[in-house]
Amino acid sequence: MKRILCAAFFLALAGTAQAQFGGIDLGRALDIGKKVVKGAEASRDLSTEEEIALGEAVTASFLGASPLHADANLQRYVNRVGRWLALHCDRPDLPWTFGVIDTETINAFAMPGGWVIVSSGLLKRLGSESDLAGVLAHEIAHVVKRHQITAIQSSAKGNLLTSIGKEVAADQIARRGGGAMAHQARTWAANAAADLIKDGVFLRPLDRSMEYEADELAVLIATRSGYDPYGLAAALQMLAQYKGDADGASVFSTHPPAADRLGELEKALEPMERYASQPRNERRFGQVVGVLR
């Protein structure tokens, strides 16, 4: 039944990542001058609306420098896998959006609010859909646990959260009606995002405990979704054996060593062994991702 539901979902889900990410106004996100809302405490929790708006603006900044891959079928496929996984996490109602950027750099990262990006360089080195599911589920787990928000709040740049304020909380409502209110809401998010990108906050390593927690939750999400629970472990084994260059923007510079992650993940995989017969979907993955090889 799980496989039938998965297949039905894949067939029903329409649209490409280009269309979904196309809703982001790159020019406005990148060109608006800095404004700061006074009076909010840097340590306060962001509302879901604020989190989504910040994630949208940060994603816009990234895509301004790293364009999406041109293959629409590839974008659609990764989006379908990601959104199927997101249905089985604890925050399924976020506007989950997944995209592939066209770069040989090996990496995947998540933005607040449900924005997840994976590089074509990583995709081409994975062996199956379950490996991809494990990678995407790891990034989904970061969003579920709000790890990026926690990292910002605990960093020296925590006061940048004051740049979001009440105006950003109104973003999702305001944009439905358009007008000046929506423009102002996006302005605040864009300003905060520009500073976060400029200062490299989203390229710095998260705390090791957060990475290990995301790995453990990723196995659970992937297994709930009907995938072989060992997909993430397979992806980590590939990373552990990879001999290529490790530049400053790669997964090697922003995550603990793959061998360490595999060691921590071993205990979480033990109770999942009975689900090891769940599909890896190598053929379907190869048919789509083969364009990169």
N, C-alpha and C positions, 0 to 999 in steps of 0.2 A: 504493500500500500504506500509506503514511504517513497518508493521509486516511482510509482504511478503519479503521486502528487507532485513530486519533483519534476517529472517530465511535463505534466500539465502546466505547472507554473512557468517552466521555461518557454513553452509554446505561447502562453497567454501574455507574457511580459513583452511589451513592445518598446521601441525607442532606442536610441544610441546614446553613448556617453557624450558625444558631441552635442546632442540636443539638450541633454540635462545640464551639462556644464555651460552650455550656451546661454543659460539664464543669468549667468554672472556677468555683470557689467565690468569688464576688465579696465576700461579707461577710467571710469569713475573710481574704482577701487585703488588704482595706482596713482592717479593724478591729483586727488583732493589734498589740500593742505592740512596740516596737523591742527586739531582742536582738542581740548581736554575738558571733560566734565568735572567740575569741582564738587567736593562734598561726599563722594562715595568712598567707602573703606576698601582698601586694596584687598583685604582678606575675605571680603564678602563672597558668598556663593553666587555664581551666575545662574540666572534662570535658563530654562531650556531654550527660550527664544533668543536670549543673548548668546548662548553657546552656539546655536545654529548660525546666527548672523556673523559672529566672529569667525567661525569655521569657513563660511562662504567667502569672506573677505581674504582670509589667509590663503585659501585655495586659489583665489583669483591672482594673488601675488605670485604664487608658485607657477601657475600656468602662464603667466606673463613671460617667464624665463624658460619654461620647459613645456613646449606645446604637446598636445595629445597626439598619439599615433594616428595616422591617417586611415588605417583599416577599420571601417565601420563595423564589420562582422566581429573583429577582435574586441572592440569596445563593447558591443552588445553582449557578447559571450561573457566577458569578465563581469559586466554589470549584472547579468542574470545569476551567475554563481554567487556574487556578493550579496545580492538582495535576497536570494533564497536563504543564505546563511543568516542574514540579519533578521529574518522572520523567526529564527530560533534563538535569538539572544534576548536579554532582559529589557532592551529598549527598541522594540520592533517598529515603533511609531515615528522614529526619527526619519527625516527625508534622506535615506541612505542613497548615496551616489558614488559610483566606482569608475575609475578611469585609468587608462594606460598611457603613460608619457613615453615619448620616443627618445630613449637614451640607452646607451649600453651600460650605464652605471647600474649596479645591482642594488636595488632598494625597494622598499614599500613603506608607506607612512600614512598615518591617519591624522585628520584635523578634527577639532571639536565639532560636534553636531552631526556627524555621520558622513564626512567626506573622506574617501579613501583612494589613494593613488598607488599604483604599482608600476615599476619600470618594465619596458620591453626587454631590457637586459636580464632581468630576473626571470621573467616569464619563459624565455627561450631556454633557460637552464633547468626548468622544472620538468618532471617526468609524467605527471598525470593531473587530472582535475582534482583529485583528493589532495595533492601537494599544494595546488593553487588554493583550495579551500582552507587548508591549514594556515597558509600565509595570510589570506584575507581575514580569516577568523581571528588571528592574532591582532590585526589592526582593529577589527570590530571590537575586540575585548578592551583595547585601550580607550575607545570611545565610551563603551559601556561603563567602564570604571572611572571615566573622566580624568585619566592620567595626565593628559596635556594641560588641562586646567590646573590640576594640582601642581604640576611642574612650574607653571607660570606664577602661581600664587606663592610658591616657596622660593622663587628666584629673586634676584635683585631687581628684576623687571616686573615684579608683582604689581607695582603701582600703575602699570599700563592698563590694568583692568578698569581703572577709573575712567579710561577713555571710551568705555562702552556705554555705561550709564543707562538711564531709563529710556533714552531715545532708541537704543538698540533693542530693548525689550519689546518695543512697539513695531519692530521691523516687519515681522511676519504678517501682522495685521495691516500695517500701513501700506505695504506693497500691493495688497489686494486692491486697495482703492487708489493707489498711485499718488501723484502730487508731491507737494513740498515735504510732507511728513515722511514719506518713504525715502525721498532723497536725503533728508537730514539723518534718518536712521542709518542708512548705508554709509553716510559720511563718517559717522562716529566709528562704525565697525572697520571701515577702510583705514582710518587713521591709526587705530590700535593695531590692525594687521600689518600695516606698513612698518611700524616700529618693531613689531615682533620679528618680522622677516629681516629687517635691517640689522637687528642685533643678534640674529642667528638662534633665537630661542627654540624654533621648531627643528633645528638641525643638531641640537645638542642631545647627548645621550640622556635617556630617562634613567631614573634610579633602577638599579639591577632588580630590586624586589618587584618593581612594576613590570619589567620585562618577563620575569619568571611567572608572575601572576597572570599576565596576558597569555603566555604560552599554555599554562594550565587551563585557563578558561577557553582558549582556542580549541583545545582537544575536545572539550565538552560540547562546544557549539557545533563543530564539524561532525561529531558523532550524532548529536541530536538531529542534524540535517541529513543524515543517511550516508555519510562518507566514511571511508576507512579512517579510523582514528589516528593512524600512523602517518598521515599525510604531512603534518608539520614536521615530524621527526625525519621523514625522507628529505624534506626541503632543507632542514638543518644539517643533515649529513652531506648534502650537496655543497652547502656553504662551507662546511668544515674541510672539504677536500678541494675547494676552489683555489686555483693558483694564480688567478689574474691579479691585476693591479687593484689596490684598495684605496680609492681616492677619498677625499674628505667628506664627500656627500653620500658615501655608500653605506650599506647596512653594516659593514665591518667597523665603521667609525661611530655608528650610532646605537649599536647593540652589543651586549656582552659576547664573548667568543662563542661560536656555535657549539663547540665541544662542551663548554660549561652549561649552556642551555639544555643540551641533550641530557647531561647528567642530572640536572634539576627536574627534567620532564619525565624521567624514567618512572618515578613513583606514581605520577598522575596517569601514566599509560597502563599500569598494571591492571586496574579494574576495568579497563576498556578492551582488554584482550578478547573478550567474547564477541566484540563487534568487529573484529578484524576481517570478517568475511564481507563487510559492506563494500560497495564498489569503489574502485579507483578511477574508472572512466578514462583509461589511457587513450583509447581510440578517439573518442570525442575531443579530448584535449588536443591530441596530435593533429586532427583535421583542421582545427582553428588556429592553433599556435604555430603550426608548421610554416606559416607564412613568414615567421621571424627567423627561420633557420636557413 
